[in-house]
Amino acid sequence: MAIVYVISCITFICCLILTPIFIKICKKYGLVDIPKDSRRVHSKPMPRCGGIAMVISTLLGLTIYYLLTMNIPSIALNNKFFGYVIGALLIFAMGLIDDIWTLRPLYKFFFELTAGIVVFAFGIRISVINVPFFNINTVNLASWVDFLLTMAWVICVTNAMNLIDGLDGLAAGICSISATALLIIFITTSASLEAIIITAVLVGATLGFLPYNFNPAKTFMGDCTSNFLGFTMSVVSILGFAKGYTMIAIVAPVLVLGVPIFDTLFAMIRRILKGQPPLKPDGAHIHHRLIKRGFSQRQAVLILYTITSMLCIIAVSIISADFWKLIILIIMSACFILFGLISLKKHKDHPEVDNTISENFMHEDDNEKKEKV
């Protein structure tokens, strides 16, 4: 497995080198994000497609591995790898078009569905579920159930990672932590080679981008990259457990991606209850709420990093943990996170809001009240 770590390091170095280049390209061609509405938390124009360096580094790392191992059957990648690459390029193209010209939600859904169909056609699918405790070894899903589950998972995770990309370093950091947890799980459970390689490369790319994206950020990743990361995470989580989805194996990727998944679900429920389109953008995501409660960008991001890390620790633990020990660990972890958040809120010195936070965003509630009056 030494080659896995080598490829991950190569990808890390490539992203570290390429990101400053794409920052300059974005500035040169006017690909900058201007804080023109209350959802923006930055106060000055920011290069918005620097994350293209992550996409190129990821594909470059995978290409290097493929070329080095294509004639070694025992460690060569199979056709599922090509299905992922084609689908990922479709998602990247969708995001890039959206970054430059803005796409309607319906068109985005069409791209995501097409990418999902591509990976499904190449055999990346949820087809078997192992059911414990009920004297049932495996359940072979009907083809239409298989298709619907796969499409729902791919589209949900792709959008979840895109929607969580609201603060400096948030999406890249959460993706890096989650991908590292999945990589540990895949290696210890001897998952498919494709899942291990793609995840290892993803870890390298996100870590290489973080120095330029963490607060205060020098660039944003853009929708082209946040969607790419979400799509990649959805695919590797399917590939990694392709030998059969036990109930625990279903819980593990949901926990690893818990922050973006639950934030997205709550956002959609919130909008539906308000009579709004479920995909309508708003400033009420979990990271927005933390900012409005007085946390700085760094504090909000570190809080969500901590929650993600705890969920990932639980996910890694449940692969081999005793059931009741797992329950105790989950309860203790939940209490620890809750206590930490309450203590941090109670004892913090009420620092001023980051200079990088848009005044429009901080006064969004006041603006809404004025509109109602």
Secondary structure, DSSP 8 states (H G I E B T S, - for coil): -HHHHHHHHHHHHHHHHHHHHHHHHHHHTT-EE---STT---SS-EES-TTHHHHHHHHHHHHHHHHHHTT-GGG---HHHHHHHHHHHHHHHHHHHHHHT---HHHHHHHHHHHHHHHHHTT-S--EE--TTTT---EE--HHHHHHHHHHHHHHHHHHHHHT--STTHHHHHHHHHHHHHHHHHHHTT--HHHHHHHHHHHHHHHHHHHHHSSS-S----HHHHHHHHHHHHHHHHHHTTT-B-HHHHHHHHHHTHHHHHHHHHHHHHHHHTTS-TT---S-SHHHHHHHTT--HHHHHHHHHHHHHHHHHHHHHHTTS-HHHHHHHHHHHHHHHHHHHHHHHHHS------TTS-HHHHTHHHHHHHHH-
